[in-house]
Amino acid sequence: MPPTAPEGPVIEFHDVSYRVASTDVLCGLNLRVQRGETLVLLGRSGSGKTTTLKLVNRLLSPTAGEVRVNGVPNRDADVIRLRRSIGYVIQDVGLFPHFTVERNIGLVPTIGGWPEERIRARVQELLQMVGLGPQMSTRYPHQLSGGQRQRVGVARALAADPAVLLMDEPFGALDPITRDELQREFLSLQQRLHKTVVFVTHDLREALLLGSRIALMEAGRLVTVLAPPDFLRSTDPWASAYVKAFADGLQSVADRGTS
């Protein structure tokens, strides 16, 4: 019988602030990410979303407060082990251009000392999982489309089977059709894998589609945390402004389509 996962939140922010020089980038953040959920950090540029994400795997350290991962303050964790245990996907992917797809995906397992055959099998499993054929394993990043590179980035983040995924606007640079495809593939993957995901976006449609809950941020502060249906009905002025802008955008598209 498999071991039971520990109860309680996977990621916790306790009165977390982050300051650069005299500027408060993040102020007094209190937030919990529950096991198996996709928590979307939604907000405009400069709202503190990416800073919040980077505090989880210690790419940044808080000026004040504490971040816990699985109940343990992450400042007390070995930073290398911490980062290897958390998948990280960014908008521009960050693949190594001189590595094949197979070497890019297998990087963390290789560092972790996995046997070569196990790595090769894992790469093939992940290529299939993200909708790429086995022939992709020998290609280099410059031989791939933007959507294919992003799929490889997701596969690399999943390679060592981390329980936590951090995703920083992973589909933001893609054309609308490819972005829609990858969003739906992500939903399908998450329904199978049940990872704990923190997902950064400024796109309300993406937040509503992918999020179990939406954490709205503005000027370095947490405004509200709501499930998607509740977000649409929220009377909070910031949430309402997002919903109105979204609705106005849809109406503008409809108007162009009928003109």
CYANA upper distance limits for C-alpha pairs under 8 A (distance plus 0.5 A):
  8 GLY  CA     34 GLN  CA      7.45
  8 GLY  CA     35 ARG  CA      7.91
  9 PRO  CA     32 ARG  CA      6.49
  9 PRO  CA     33 VAL  CA      6.02
  9 PRO  CA     34 GLN  CA      4.88
  9 PRO  CA     35 ARG  CA      6.41
  9 PRO  CA     70 ASN  CA      7.45
  9 PRO  CA     71 GLY  CA      8.17
 10 VAL  CA     32 ARG  CA      8.08
 10 VAL  CA     33 VAL  CA      6.38
 10 VAL  CA     34 GLN  CA      6.17
 10 VAL  CA     35 ARG  CA      6.04
 10 VAL  CA     68 ARG  CA      8.34
 10 VAL  CA     69 VAL  CA      6.08
 10 VAL  CA     70 ASN  CA      5.14
 10 VAL  CA     71 GLY  CA      7.52
 10 VAL  CA    196 THR  CA      8.05
 11 ILE  CA     32 ARG  CA      6.26
 11 ILE  CA     33 VAL  CA      5.55
 11 ILE  CA     34 GLN  CA      7.66
 11 ILE  CA     56 VAL  CA      8.14
 11 ILE  CA     67 VAL  CA      7.77
 11 ILE  CA     68 ARG  CA      6.13
 11 ILE  CA     69 VAL  CA      5.19
 11 ILE  CA     70 ASN  CA      6.79
 11 ILE  CA     71 GLY  CA      8.05
 12 GLU  CA     30 ASN  CA      7.96
 12 GLU  CA     31 LEU  CA      6.31
 12 GLU  CA     32 ARG  CA      5.02
 12 GLU  CA     33 VAL  CA      6.92
 12 GLU  CA     67 VAL  CA      6.15
 12 GLU  CA     68 ARG  CA      5.54
 12 GLU  CA     69 VAL  CA      7.14
 12 GLU  CA     71 GLY  CA      8.25
 13 PHE  CA     29 LEU  CA      6.71
 13 PHE  CA     30 ASN  CA      5.47
 13 PHE  CA     31 LEU  CA      5.55
 13 PHE  CA     32 ARG  CA      6.88
 13 PHE  CA     65 GLY  CA      8.14
 13 PHE  CA     66 GLU  CA      6.59
 13 PHE  CA     67 VAL  CA      5.24
 13 PHE  CA     68 ARG  CA      7.13
 14 HIS  CA     28 GLY  CA      8.19
 14 HIS  CA     29 LEU  CA      6.99
 14 HIS  CA     30 ASN  CA      5.43
 14 HIS  CA     31 LEU  CA      7.56
 14 HIS  CA     65 GLY  CA      6.15
 14 HIS  CA     66 GLU  CA      5.72
 14 HIS  CA     67 VAL  CA      6.83
 15 ASP  CA     27 CYS  CA      8.23
 15 ASP  CA     28 GLY  CA      4.81
 15 ASP  CA     29 LEU  CA      5.48
 15 ASP  CA     30 ASN  CA      5.82
 15 ASP  CA     64 ALA  CA      7.74
 15 ASP  CA     65 GLY  CA      5.33
 15 ASP  CA     66 GLU  CA      7.36
 16 VAL  CA     26 LEU  CA      7.82
 16 VAL  CA     27 CYS  CA      7.05
 16 VAL  CA     28 GLY  CA      5.40
 16 VAL  CA     29 LEU  CA      5.25
 16 VAL  CA     30 ASN  CA      7.25
 16 VAL  CA     62 PRO  CA      6.81
 16 VAL  CA     63 THR  CA      8.03
 16 VAL  CA     64 ALA  CA      6.02
 16 VAL  CA     65 GLY  CA      4.63
 16 VAL  CA     66 GLU  CA      6.36
 16 VAL  CA     67 VAL  CA      7.72
 17 SER  CA     24 ASP  CA      7.95
 17 SER  CA     25 VAL  CA      8.01
 17 SER  CA     26 LEU  CA      5.33
 17 SER  CA     27 CYS  CA      4.95
 17 SER  CA     28 GLY  CA      5.67
 17 SER  CA     29 LEU  CA      6.94
 17 SER  CA     62 PRO  CA      6.32
 17 SER  CA     63 THR  CA      6.13
 17 SER  CA     64 ALA  CA      5.58
 17 SER  CA     65 GLY  CA      6.83
 18 TYR  CA     24 ASP  CA      6.66
 18 TYR  CA     25 VAL  CA      6.07
 18 TYR  CA     26 LEU  CA      5.37
 18 TYR  CA     27 CYS  CA      7.19
 18 TYR  CA     61 SER  CA      8.18
 18 TYR  CA     62 PRO  CA      5.52
 18 TYR  CA     63 THR  CA      5.23
 18 TYR  CA     64 ALA  CA      7.22
 19 ARG  CA     23 THR  CA      6.04
 19 ARG  CA     24 ASP  CA      4.95
 19 ARG  CA     25 VAL  CA      5.95
 19 ARG  CA     26 LEU  CA      7.32
 19 ARG  CA     62 PRO  CA      8.43
 19 ARG  CA     63 THR  CA      6.56
 20 VAL  CA     24 ASP  CA      7.04
 20 VAL  CA     25 VAL  CA      7.41
 24 ASP  CA    220 GLY  CA      7.64
 25 VAL  CA     46 GLY  CA      8.27
 25 VAL  CA     47 SER  CA      8.18
 25 VAL  CA     48 GLY  CA      6.49
 25 VAL  CA     51 THR  CA      8.17
 25 VAL  CA    219 ALA  CA      7.87
 25 VAL  CA    220 GLY  CA      5.71
 26 LEU  CA     48 GLY  CA      6.33
 26 LEU  CA     51 THR  CA      8.08
 26 LEU  CA     52 THR  CA      8.20
 26 LEU  CA    219 ALA  CA      8.13
 26 LEU  CA    220 GLY  CA      4.57
 26 LEU  CA    221 ARG  CA      6.65
 27 CYS  CA    220 GLY  CA      6.17
 27 CYS  CA    221 ARG  CA      6.09
 28 GLY  CA     65 GLY  CA      8.22
 28 GLY  CA    221 ARG  CA      7.67
 29 LEU  CA    221 ARG  CA      7.06
 29 LEU  CA    222 LEU  CA      6.90
 30 ASN  CA    222 LEU  CA      8.36
 33 VAL  CA     37 GLU  CA      7.74
 33 VAL  CA     39 LEU  CA      7.09
 33 VAL  CA    196 THR  CA      8.18
 33 VAL  CA    198 VAL  CA      8.29
 34 GLN  CA    196 THR  CA      7.64
 35 ARG  CA    195 LYS  CA      8.04
 35 ARG  CA    196 THR  CA      5.89
 36 GLY  CA    194 HIS  CA      5.40
 36 GLY  CA    195 LYS  CA      5.46
 36 GLY  CA    196 THR  CA      4.78
 36 GLY  CA    197 VAL  CA      7.75
 37 GLU  CA    194 HIS  CA      7.82
 37 GLU  CA    195 LYS  CA      7.56
 37 GLU  CA    196 THR  CA      5.72
 37 GLU  CA    197 VAL  CA      6.71
 37 GLU  CA    211 GLY  CA      8.31
 37 GLU  CA    212 SER  CA      6.25
 37 GLU  CA    213 ARG  CA      8.28
 38 THR  CA    195 LYS  CA      8.38
 38 THR  CA    196 THR  CA      6.61
 38 THR  CA    197 VAL  CA      5.03
 38 THR  CA    198 VAL  CA      6.37
 38 THR  CA    199 PHE  CA      7.36
 38 THR  CA    210 LEU  CA      7.58
 38 THR  CA    211 GLY  CA      5.61
 38 THR  CA    212 SER  CA      5.61
 38 THR  CA    213 ARG  CA      7.28
 39 LEU  CA    197 VAL  CA      6.63
 39 LEU  CA    198 VAL  CA      5.46
 39 LEU  CA    199 PHE  CA      6.66
 39 LEU  CA    211 GLY  CA      6.14
 39 LEU  CA    212 SER  CA      6.44
 39 LEU  CA    213 ARG  CA      5.63
 39 LEU  CA    214 ILE  CA      6.44
 39 LEU  CA    215 ALA  CA      7.50
 40 VAL  CA    198 VAL  CA      6.37
 40 VAL  CA    199 PHE  CA      5.15
 40 VAL  CA    200 VAL  CA      6.27
 40 VAL  CA    201 THR  CA      7.60
 40 VAL  CA    207 ALA  CA      6.51
 40 VAL  CA    210 LEU  CA      8.23
 40 VAL  CA    211 GLY  CA      5.90
 40 VAL  CA    212 SER  CA      8.15
 40 VAL  CA    213 ARG  CA      6.79
 40 VAL  CA    214 ILE  CA      5.31
 40 VAL  CA    215 ALA  CA      6.44
 41 LEU  CA     49 LYS  CA      6.34
 41 LEU  CA    198 VAL  CA      7.62
 41 LEU  CA    199 PHE  CA      6.49
 41 LEU  CA    200 VAL  CA      5.27
 41 LEU  CA    201 THR  CA      6.82
 41 LEU  CA    214 ILE  CA      6.71
 41 LEU  CA    215 ALA  CA      5.46
 41 LEU  CA    216 LEU  CA      6.61
 41 LEU  CA    217 MET  CA      7.47
 42 LEU  CA     49 LYS  CA      7.55
 42 LEU  CA    200 VAL  CA      6.75
 42 LEU  CA    201 THR  CA      5.81
 42 LEU  CA    202 HIS  CA      5.75
 42 LEU  CA    203 ASP  CA      7.76
 42 LEU  CA    204 LEU  CA      7.78
 42 LEU  CA    207 ALA  CA      7.48
 42 LEU  CA    214 ILE  CA      7.15
 42 LEU  CA    215 ALA  CA      6.48
 42 LEU  CA    216 LEU  CA      5.35
 42 LEU  CA    217 MET  CA      6.59
 43 GLY  CA     47 SER  CA      6.28
 43 GLY  CA     49 LYS  CA      7.39
 43 GLY  CA    201 THR  CA      7.46
 43 GLY  CA    202 HIS  CA      5.53
 43 GLY  CA    216 LEU  CA      6.29
 43 GLY  CA    217 MET  CA      5.58
 43 GLY  CA    218 GLU  CA      6.61
 44 ARG  CA    202 HIS  CA      6.07
 44 ARG  CA    217 MET  CA      8.33
 44 ARG  CA    218 GLU  CA      7.55
 45 SER  CA    202 HIS  CA      7.99
 46 GLY  CA    218 GLU  CA      8.40
 46 GLY  CA    219 ALA  CA      7.05
 46 GLY  CA    220 GLY  CA      7.95
 47 SER  CA    217 MET  CA      6.15
 47 SER  CA    218 GLU  CA      5.08
 47 SER  CA    219 ALA  CA      4.96
 47 SER  CA    220 GLY  CA      5.43
 47 SER  CA    221 ARG  CA      7.82
 48 GLY  CA     52 THR  CA      6.60
 48 GLY  CA    217 MET  CA      7.42
 48 GLY  CA    218 GLU  CA      7.87
 48 GLY  CA    219 ALA  CA      7.30
 48 GLY  CA    220 GLY  CA      5.24
 48 GLY  CA    221 ARG  CA      7.96
 49 LYS  CA     53 LEU  CA      6.94
 49 LYS  CA    200 VAL  CA      6.75
 49 LYS  CA    217 MET  CA      7.48
 49 LYS  CA    220 GLY  CA      8.47
 50 THR  CA     54 LYS  CA      6.68
 50 THR  CA    168 ASP  CA      7.18
 50 THR  CA    200 VAL  CA      7.30
 51 THR  CA     55 LEU  CA      6.82
 51 THR  CA     60 LEU  CA      7.88
 52 THR  CA     56 VAL  CA      7.57
 53 LEU  CA     57 ASN  CA      8.15
 53 LEU  CA    166 LEU  CA      7.22
 53 LEU  CA    168 ASP  CA      8.10
 53 LEU  CA    198 VAL  CA      7.74
 53 LEU  CA    200 VAL  CA      8.23
 54 LYS  CA     58 ARG  CA      6.53
 54 LYS  CA     59 LEU  CA      5.53
 54 LYS  CA     60 LEU  CA      6.02
 55 LEU  CA     59 LEU  CA      6.63
 55 LEU  CA     60 LEU  CA      5.43
 55 LEU  CA     61 SER  CA      6.25
 55 LEU  CA     62 PRO  CA      7.25
 55 LEU  CA     67 VAL  CA      7.79
 56 VAL  CA     67 VAL  CA      7.23
 56 VAL  CA     68 ARG  CA      8.41
 56 VAL  CA     69 VAL  CA      8.03
 56 VAL  CA     74 ASN  CA      7.96
 57 ASN  CA     74 ASN  CA      8.18
 57 ASN  CA     79 VAL  CA      8.15
 57 ASN  CA     82 LEU  CA      6.97
 57 ASN  CA     83 ARG  CA      6.11
 57 ASN  CA     86 ILE  CA      7.63
 58 ARG  CA     74 ASN  CA      7.90
 58 ARG  CA     75 ARG  CA      8.16
 58 ARG  CA     79 VAL  CA      7.54
 58 ARG  CA     83 ARG  CA      8.38
 61 SER  CA     75 ARG  CA      8.37
 62 PRO  CA     66 GLU  CA      7.62
 62 PRO  CA     67 VAL  CA      8.49
 66 GLU  CA     73 PRO  CA      7.04
 66 GLU  CA     74 ASN  CA      8.47
 67 VAL  CA     73 PRO  CA      6.17
 67 VAL  CA     74 ASN  CA      6.46
 67 VAL  CA     75 ARG  CA      8.18
 68 ARG  CA     72 VAL  CA      5.48
 68 ARG  CA     73 PRO  CA      4.65
 68 ARG  CA     74 ASN  CA      5.84
 69 VAL  CA     73 PRO  CA      6.89
 69 VAL  CA     74 ASN  CA      6.51
 72 VAL  CA     76 ASP  CA      7.91
 72 VAL  CA     77 ALA  CA      8.19
 73 PRO  CA     77 ALA  CA      7.61
 74 ASN  CA     82 LEU  CA      8.24
 75 ARG  CA     79 VAL  CA      8.48
 77 ALA  CA     81 ARG  CA      8.10
 77 ALA  CA     82 LEU  CA      6.92
 78 ASP  CA     82 LEU  CA      6.52
 79 VAL  CA     83 ARG  CA      6.65
 80 ILE  CA     84 ARG  CA      6.72
 81 ARG  CA     85 SER  CA      6.68
 82 LEU  CA     86 ILE  CA      7.14
 83 ARG  CA     87 GLY  CA      8.06
 84 ARG  CA    108 VAL  CA      7.31
 84 ARG  CA    160 ALA  CA      8.35
 84 ARG  CA    162 PRO  CA      8.40
 85 SER  CA    160 ALA  CA      8.11
 85 SER  CA    162 PRO  CA      5.74
 85 SER  CA    163 ALA  CA      7.80
 85 SER  CA    164 VAL  CA      7.88
 86 ILE  CA    157 ALA  CA      8.29
 86 ILE  CA    162 PRO  CA      5.93
 86 ILE  CA    163 ALA  CA      7.39
 86 ILE  CA    164 VAL  CA      5.59
 86 ILE  CA    165 LEU  CA      6.25
 86 ILE  CA    166 LEU  CA      7.70
 87 GLY  CA    156 ARG  CA      8.39
 87 GLY  CA    157 ALA  CA      4.74
 87 GLY  CA    158 LEU  CA      6.59
 87 GLY  CA    162 PRO  CA      6.47
 87 GLY  CA    164 VAL  CA      6.67
 87 GLY  CA    165 LEU  CA      5.00
 87 GLY  CA    166 LEU  CA      6.54
 88 TYR  CA    157 ALA  CA      6.00
 88 TYR  CA    165 LEU  CA      6.33
 88 TYR  CA    166 LEU  CA      5.30
 88 TYR  CA    167 MET  CA      6.42
 88 TYR  CA    168 ASP  CA      8.49
 89 VAL  CA     93 VAL  CA      6.95
 89 VAL  CA    153 GLY  CA      6.70
 89 VAL  CA    154 VAL  CA      6.69
 89 VAL  CA    157 ALA  CA      6.82
 89 VAL  CA    165 LEU  CA      8.12
 89 VAL  CA    166 LEU  CA      6.71
 89 VAL  CA    167 MET  CA      5.17
 89 VAL  CA    168 ASP  CA      6.70
 89 VAL  CA    170 PRO  CA      6.64
 90 ILE  CA     94 GLY  CA      7.83
 90 ILE  CA    153 GLY  CA      8.43
 90 ILE  CA    167 MET  CA      6.43
 90 ILE  CA    168 ASP  CA      5.30
 90 ILE  CA    169 GLU  CA      6.85
 90 ILE  CA    170 PRO  CA      5.52
 91 GLN  CA    150 GLN  CA      8.34
 91 GLN  CA    168 ASP  CA      6.74
 91 GLN  CA    169 GLU  CA      5.86
 91 GLN  CA    170 PRO  CA      4.63
 91 GLN  CA    171 PHE  CA      6.70
 91 GLN  CA    172 GLY  CA      6.78
 91 GLN  CA    173 ALA  CA      6.99
 92 ASP  CA    150 GLN  CA      8.34
 92 ASP  CA    170 PRO  CA      8.01
 92 ASP  CA    173 ALA  CA      8.04
 93 VAL  CA    149 ARG  CA      7.36
 93 VAL  CA    150 GLN  CA      6.46
 93 VAL  CA    153 GLY  CA      5.90
 93 VAL  CA    170 PRO  CA      8.07
 94 GLY  CA    153 GLY  CA      8.16
 95 LEU  CA     99 PHE  CA      8.44
 95 LEU  CA    104 ASN  CA      6.96
 95 LEU  CA    141 PRO  CA      7.36
 95 LEU  CA    149 ARG  CA      8.35
 95 LEU  CA    153 GLY  CA      7.53
 96 PHE  CA    104 ASN  CA      7.05
 96 PHE  CA    141 PRO  CA      8.07
 97 PRO  CA    140 TYR  CA      7.06
 97 PRO  CA    141 PRO  CA      6.15
 97 PRO  CA    142 HIS  CA      7.51
 98 HIS  CA    140 TYR  CA      7.52
 99 PHE  CA    103 ARG  CA      6.08
 99 PHE  CA    104 ASN  CA      6.40
 99 PHE  CA    140 TYR  CA      6.89
 99 PHE  CA    141 PRO  CA      8.35
100 THR  CA    104 ASN  CA      6.67
100 THR  CA    137 SER  CA      7.11
100 THR  CA    138 THR  CA      5.99
100 THR  CA    139 ARG  CA      5.89
100 THR  CA    140 TYR  CA      5.10
100 THR  CA    141 PRO  CA      7.61
101 VAL  CA    105 ILE  CA      6.63
101 VAL  CA    136 MET  CA      7.20
101 VAL  CA    137 SER  CA      5.36
101 VAL  CA    138 THR  CA      6.59
101 VAL  CA    139 ARG  CA      6.28
101 VAL  CA    140 TYR  CA      6.35
101 VAL  CA    141 PRO  CA      7.37
101 VAL  CA    152 VAL  CA      7.54
102 GLU  CA    106 GLY  CA      6.47
102 GLU  CA    120 ARG  CA      8.03
102 GLU  CA    123 VAL  CA      6.73
102 GLU  CA    137 SER  CA      5.14
102 GLU  CA    138 THR  CA      6.95
103 ARG  CA    107 LEU  CA      6.32
104 ASN  CA    152 VAL  CA      8.49
104 ASN  CA    156 ARG  CA      7.11
105 ILE  CA    123 VAL  CA      6.83
105 ILE  CA    152 VAL  CA      7.33
105 ILE  CA    153 GLY  CA      8.09
105 ILE  CA    155 ALA  CA      6.67
105 ILE  CA    156 ARG  CA      4.57
105 ILE  CA    157 ALA  CA      8.24
105 ILE  CA    159 ALA  CA      6.80
106 GLY  CA    110 THR  CA      6.43
106 GLY  CA    119 ILE  CA      6.51
106 GLY  CA    120 ARG  CA      8.13
106 GLY  CA    122 ARG  CA      8.36
106 GLY  CA    123 VAL  CA      6.93
106 GLY  CA    156 ARG  CA      7.33
106 GLY  CA    159 ALA  CA      6.99
107 LEU  CA    111 ILE  CA      6.78
107 LEU  CA    156 ARG  CA      8.08
108 VAL  CA    112 GLY  CA      6.56
108 VAL  CA    156 ARG  CA      8.42
108 VAL  CA    159 ALA  CA      7.50
108 VAL  CA    160 ALA  CA      7.03
109 PRO  CA    113 GLY  CA      6.79
109 PRO  CA    114 TRP  CA      5.92
109 PRO  CA    119 ILE  CA      7.09
109 PRO  CA    159 ALA  CA      7.28
109 PRO  CA    160 ALA  CA      6.23
110 THR  CA    114 TRP  CA      6.09
110 THR  CA    115 PRO  CA      8.29
110 THR  CA    116 GLU  CA      8.31
110 THR  CA    119 ILE  CA      7.73
114 TRP  CA    118 ARG  CA      7.05
114 TRP  CA    119 ILE  CA      6.89
115 PRO  CA    119 ILE  CA      6.87
116 GLU  CA    120 ARG  CA      6.71
117 GLU  CA    121 ALA  CA      6.66
118 ARG  CA    122 ARG  CA      6.57
119 ILE  CA    123 VAL  CA      6.61
120 ARG  CA    124 GLN  CA      6.89
121 ALA  CA    125 GLU  CA      6.68
122 ARG  CA    126 LEU  CA      6.64
122 ARG  CA    159 ALA  CA      7.51
123 VAL  CA    127 LEU  CA      6.60
123 VAL  CA    137 SER  CA      8.29
123 VAL  CA    155 ALA  CA      8.48
123 VAL  CA    159 ALA  CA      7.82
124 GLN  CA    128 GLN  CA      6.84
124 GLN  CA    134 PRO  CA      6.58
124 GLN  CA    137 SER  CA      8.27
125 GLU  CA    129 MET  CA      6.70
126 LEU  CA    130 VAL  CA      6.68
126 LEU  CA    155 ALA  CA      6.11
126 LEU  CA    158 LEU  CA      8.28
126 LEU  CA    159 ALA  CA      7.80
127 LEU  CA    131 GLY  CA      6.76
127 LEU  CA    132 LEU  CA      5.42
127 LEU  CA    133 GLY  CA      6.72
127 LEU  CA    134 PRO  CA      7.05
127 LEU  CA    136 MET  CA      8.37
127 LEU  CA    137 SER  CA      8.43
127 LEU  CA    152 VAL  CA      8.03
127 LEU  CA    155 ALA  CA      7.34
128 GLN  CA    132 LEU  CA      5.95
128 GLN  CA    133 GLY  CA      6.64
128 GLN  CA    134 PRO  CA      7.82
129 MET  CA    155 ALA  CA      8.50
129 MET  CA    189 LEU  CA      8.20
130 VAL  CA    151 ARG  CA      6.37
130 VAL  CA    152 VAL  CA      8.17
130 VAL  CA    154 VAL  CA      8.11
130 VAL  CA    155 ALA  CA      7.15
130 VAL  CA    185 GLU  CA      7.83
131 GLY  CA    151 ARG  CA      8.20
132 LEU  CA    136 MET  CA      7.22
132 LEU  CA    148 GLN  CA      8.07
132 LEU  CA    151 ARG  CA      8.30
135 GLN  CA    139 ARG  CA      8.22
139 ARG  CA    143 GLN  CA      6.83
139 ARG  CA    144 LEU  CA      8.15
140 TYR  CA    144 LEU  CA      7.63
141 PRO  CA    149 ARG  CA      6.98
144 LEU  CA    148 GLN  CA      6.16
144 LEU  CA    149 ARG  CA      6.46
145 SER  CA    149 ARG  CA      6.68
146 GLY  CA    150 GLN  CA      6.75
146 GLY  CA    174 LEU  CA      7.18
147 GLY  CA    151 ARG  CA      6.75
147 GLY  CA    174 LEU  CA      7.30
147 GLY  CA    178 THR  CA      6.71
147 GLY  CA    179 ARG  CA      8.28
147 GLY  CA    182 LEU  CA      8.25
148 GLN  CA    152 VAL  CA      6.77
149 ARG  CA    153 GLY  CA      6.70
150 GLN  CA    154 VAL  CA      6.85
150 GLN  CA    170 PRO  CA      7.78
150 GLN  CA    171 PHE  CA      7.98
151 ARG  CA    155 ALA  CA      6.70
151 ARG  CA    182 LEU  CA      8.34
152 VAL  CA    156 ARG  CA      6.56
153 GLY  CA    157 ALA  CA      6.80
154 VAL  CA    158 LEU  CA      6.85
155 ALA  CA    159 ALA  CA      6.54
157 ALA  CA    162 PRO  CA      8.35
157 ALA  CA    165 LEU  CA      7.82
158 LEU  CA    162 PRO  CA      6.76
162 PRO  CA    195 LYS  CA      8.34
163 ALA  CA    195 LYS  CA      5.89
163 ALA  CA    196 THR  CA      6.61
164 VAL  CA    195 LYS  CA      6.33
164 VAL  CA    196 THR  CA      5.24
164 VAL  CA    197 VAL  CA      6.30
164 VAL  CA    198 VAL  CA      8.50
165 LEU  CA    195 LYS  CA      7.32
165 LEU  CA    196 THR  CA      6.71
165 LEU  CA    197 VAL  CA      5.23
165 LEU  CA    198 VAL  CA      6.91
166 LEU  CA    197 VAL  CA      6.40
166 LEU  CA    198 VAL  CA      5.53
166 LEU  CA    199 PHE  CA      6.65
167 MET  CA    197 VAL  CA      7.87
167 MET  CA    198 VAL  CA      6.70
167 MET  CA    199 PHE  CA      5.21
167 MET  CA    200 VAL  CA      6.64
168 ASP  CA    199 PHE  CA      6.55
168 ASP  CA    200 VAL  CA      5.30
168 ASP  CA    201 THR  CA      7.53
169 GLU  CA    199 PHE  CA      7.62
169 GLU  CA    200 VAL  CA      5.76
169 GLU  CA    201 THR  CA      5.59
169 GLU  CA    202 HIS  CA      8.49
171 PHE  CA    179 ARG  CA      6.12
171 PHE  CA    182 LEU  CA      7.82
171 PHE  CA    183 GLN  CA      8.17
172 GLY  CA    179 ARG  CA      7.96
172 GLY  CA    201 THR  CA      8.39
174 LEU  CA    178 THR  CA      6.71
174 LEU  CA    179 ARG  CA      6.01
175 ASP  CA    179 ARG  CA      6.46
176 PRO  CA    180 ASP  CA      6.57
177 ILE  CA    181 GLU  CA      6.84
178 THR  CA    182 LEU  CA      6.70
179 ARG  CA    183 GLN  CA      6.60
180 ASP  CA    184 ARG  CA      6.83
181 GLU  CA    185 GLU  CA      6.70
182 LEU  CA    186 PHE  CA      6.47
183 GLN  CA    187 LEU  CA      6.84
183 GLN  CA    206 GLU  CA      8.20
183 GLN  CA    210 LEU  CA      7.84
184 ARG  CA    188 SER  CA      6.81
185 GLU  CA    189 LEU  CA      6.64
186 PHE  CA    190 GLN  CA      6.55
187 LEU  CA    191 GLN  CA      6.72
187 LEU  CA    210 LEU  CA      7.02
188 SER  CA    192 ARG  CA      7.08
189 LEU  CA    193 LEU  CA      6.46
190 GLN  CA    194 HIS  CA      5.65
190 GLN  CA    195 LYS  CA      6.89
201 THR  CA    206 GLU  CA      7.82
201 THR  CA    207 ALA  CA      7.44
203 ASP  CA    207 ALA  CA      6.82
204 LEU  CA    208 LEU  CA      6.57
204 LEU  CA    242 TYR  CA      7.62
204 LEU  CA    243 VAL  CA      8.09
204 LEU  CA    246 PHE  CA      7.32
205 ARG  CA    209 LEU  CA      6.65
205 ARG  CA    246 PHE  CA      8.10
206 GLU  CA    210 LEU  CA      6.50
206 GLU  CA    211 GLY  CA      8.45
207 ALA  CA    211 GLY  CA      5.84
207 ALA  CA    214 ILE  CA      7.16
207 ALA  CA    228 PRO  CA      8.22
208 LEU  CA    214 ILE  CA      8.22
208 LEU  CA    228 PRO  CA      5.76
211 GLY  CA    227 ALA  CA      8.18
211 GLY  CA    228 PRO  CA      7.50
212 SER  CA    227 ALA  CA      6.58
212 SER  CA    228 PRO  CA      7.58
213 ARG  CA    225 VAL  CA      7.10
213 ARG  CA    226 LEU  CA      5.87
213 ARG  CA    227 ALA  CA      4.76
213 ARG  CA    228 PRO  CA      6.67
214 ILE  CA    225 VAL  CA      5.96
214 ILE  CA    226 LEU  CA      5.84
214 ILE  CA    227 ALA  CA      6.51
214 ILE  CA    228 PRO  CA      6.99
214 ILE  CA    231 PHE  CA      7.96
215 ALA  CA    222 LEU  CA      7.47
215 ALA  CA    223 VAL  CA      7.91
215 ALA  CA    224 THR  CA      6.32
215 ALA  CA    225 VAL  CA      4.78
215 ALA  CA    226 LEU  CA      7.15
216 LEU  CA    222 LEU  CA      6.60
216 LEU  CA    223 VAL  CA      5.93
216 LEU  CA    224 THR  CA      5.98
216 LEU  CA    225 VAL  CA      6.84
216 LEU  CA    239 ALA  CA      7.75
217 MET  CA    221 ARG  CA      6.05
217 MET  CA    222 LEU  CA      5.10
217 MET  CA    223 VAL  CA      5.92
217 MET  CA    224 THR  CA      8.02
218 GLU  CA    222 LEU  CA      7.08
218 GLU  CA    223 VAL  CA      7.10
223 VAL  CA    238 TRP  CA      7.99
224 THR  CA    239 ALA  CA      8.49
226 LEU  CA    230 ASP  CA      6.34
226 LEU  CA    231 PHE  CA      5.98
227 ALA  CA    231 PHE  CA      6.58
228 PRO  CA    232 LEU  CA      6.97
229 PRO  CA    233 ARG  CA      7.20
230 ASP  CA    234 SER  CA      6.40
231 PHE  CA    239 ALA  CA      7.25
232 LEU  CA    239 ALA  CA      8.27
232 LEU  CA    240 SER  CA      8.07
232 LEU  CA    243 VAL  CA      6.83
233 ARG  CA    240 SER  CA      8.46
234 SER  CA    239 ALA  CA      6.83
234 SER  CA    240 SER  CA      6.84
235 THR  CA    239 ALA  CA      7.66
235 THR  CA    240 SER  CA      6.55
236 ASP  CA    240 SER  CA      6.42
237 PRO  CA    241 ALA  CA      6.53
238 TRP  CA    242 TYR  CA      6.96
239 ALA  CA    243 VAL  CA      6.82
240 SER  CA    244 LYS  CA      6.53
241 ALA  CA    245 ALA  CA      6.60
242 TYR  CA    246 PHE  CA      6.63
243 VAL  CA    247 ALA  CA      6.63
244 LYS  CA    248 ASP  CA      6.52
245 ALA  CA    249 GLY  CA      6.61
246 PHE  CA    250 LEU  CA      6.87
247 ALA  CA    251 GLN  CA      6.73
248 ASP  CA    252 SER  CA      6.61
249 GLY  CA    253 VAL  CA      6.83
250 LEU  CA    254 ALA  CA      6.74
251 GLN  CA    255 ASP  CA      6.55
252 SER  CA    256 ARG  CA      6.77
253 VAL  CA    257 GLY  CA      6.74
254 ALA  CA    258 THR  CA      6.95
255 ASP  CA    259 SER  CA      6.66
